[in-house]
Amino acid sequence: MSCVSPEPISLDFSVAICTYNGAQRLPAVLNCLRRQIQVDDLAWEVIVIDNNSTDDTAQGVEAFRENWPETVALRYAVERQQGLGFARHRAVALAQSPWVGFLDDDNLPSLDWVAQAYQFGQAHPQAGAYGSRLRGVFEVEPPPNFERIAPYLALTDRGSQPLLYRPSQKILPPGAGLVVRRQAWAEQVPTVQVLTGRLGKSLVGGEDLEAVLYIQQAGWEVWYNPAMQVDHLIPKSRLERTYLIRLLQAVGLSRYRTRMLSFPAWTGPLVMPLYALNDLRKIVRQLLKYGGATFTDTVAASELSLYCYSLVSPLYFWRQGLQQRLASRKYPGG
């Protein structure tokens, strides 16, 4: 499925930081990685994938080389195709180890994150991917009842014990702090995914979930590993009402694709009406439970946005597909 041609395996672990205009955020992440403990016996590397930044990201990475540990490679590459999915594919292609740990440029890993990530992979030979325990560090106080929508901002705390994500649960870890088996990614995740991320006029996110679904559907195990702890920095802008509503709108629109990946293609006409009825039930329940607050309360309004856009997600994908087919037609004199 994938066109990724990874580098030969010569290391134990790779950390990939995909960034866009992250010159101000990257130093904190790199500082955490520079100070990692319990890694004396590991051969590992850090790869910064610059996704067309227009700031001083390249210069910032170069400046870190002056005081960077000689035993750990610090690599820098540019991915010209805009989008997080493309940047992560580039990271997997460049990685020189069996495991690739993804950190965003606003993720601060614990000082033993690399060691814990490597050890978990060694202990779970059937794991194709596993996620971190992600704690939010907020610039301002989140809105009331924020915990109801926290997972949609890649904040995940499922307890202190490892947890296997079973396909029937329809729950998977976010891309922030995710570790993937390079073999599973290279063999199963298409280079060009259906969900491209919120770029340009596209409103649809979910590229992380789509990639992990490909891995899980191929029979690999997907886990939650609480020993891999990451602080996720959440700025004020991501807690504003407009951003949260739009974020959950994007999640809702992606639902048709992520839902259908869990079923054979021929079952679509059978399962989609059931999903539509369930979305309608959630919308009615939301309105009955919160009344007028459904539209004034930030969290309740965000949840309503999720349910409504989940309901119209099949129509959105159908419309997008129709537009693409019409645009590809060649008309005489056109």
Secondary structure, DSSP 4 states (H G I P E B T S, - for coil): -----PPPP-SSEEEEEEESS-TTTHHHHHHHHHT--S-TT--EEEEEEE-S--SSHHHHHHHHGGGS-TTSEEEEEE--S-SHHHHHHHHHHH--SSEEEEEETTEEE-TTHHHHHHHHHHH-TTEEEEEEEEEEEESSPPPTTGGGTGGGGT-----SS-EEE-GGG-----STT-EEEHHHHHHHS-SS-S---S-TT-----HHHHHHHHHHHTT-EEEEEEEEEEEEEE-GGGGSHHHHHHHHHHHHHHHHHHHHTTS-GGGHHHHHHHHHHHHHHHHHHHHHHHTTHHHHSHHHHHHHHHHHHHHHHHHHHHHHHHHHHHHH---TT-
